[in-house]
Amino acid sequence: MITVIKKIKEHNLYAKTESDIIAEPDFLMIITSVGQMAYTTNNNVLVVPIDCFKD
């Protein structure tokens, strides 16, 4: 499991009020500076080159 999600779950265990609870992300994305194509890793992380955001 990814460290960010572990940290969120740990935080939520000790949250004192409902407003202290952090929602888990819907997806995780890494934006890279180089590459020709986006892909998804085995643990469902999206890897997307910045060029994919151009028109």
C-alpha positions in Angstrom: 0.0 0.0 0.0 1.2 3.5 -0.7 2.6 5.5 2.2 0.2 8.5 1.6 -2.9 6.3 2.1 -1.4 4.6 5.2 -0.7 8.1 6.7 -4.3 9.2 6.0 -5.8 6.0 7.6 -3.5 6.5 10.6 -4.5 10.1 11.0 -8.2 9.2 10.8 -7.8 6.6 13.6 -6.8 9.4 16.0 -9.2 12.1 14.6 -11.0 13.7 17.5 -13.9 15.2 15.5 -15.6 14.3 12.2 -14.2 17.5 10.7 -10.6 16.2 11.4 -11.2 13.2 9.1 -9.3 13.3 5.8 -10.8 11.6 2.7 -8.7 9.2 0.8 -7.7 10.3 -2.7 -9.7 8.9 -5.6 -6.5 8.3 -7.5 -2.8 9.0 -7.3 -0.9 10.6 -10.2 2.7 11.3 -10.9 3.4 14.0 -13.5 6.7 13.5 -15.3 8.7 15.9 -17.4 9.5 13.4 -20.2 7.7 10.6 -22.0 5.4 10.0 -24.9 2.6 8.1 -23.3 0.7 7.9 -20.0 0.5 4.5 -18.2 -0.8 3.0 -14.9 1.6 1.1 -12.6 0.8 -2.3 -11.0 -0.4 -0.5 -7.9 -2.8 1.8 -9.8 -0.7 4.9 -9.8 -1.1 7.0 -13.0 2.2 8.2 -14.6 1.5 11.0 -17.0 4.0 13.1 -19.0 3.4 16.8 -18.8 3.2 16.9 -22.6 -0.1 14.9 -22.4 -1.8 18.0 -21.1 -1.1 20.1 -24.2 -3.8 20.8 -26.7 
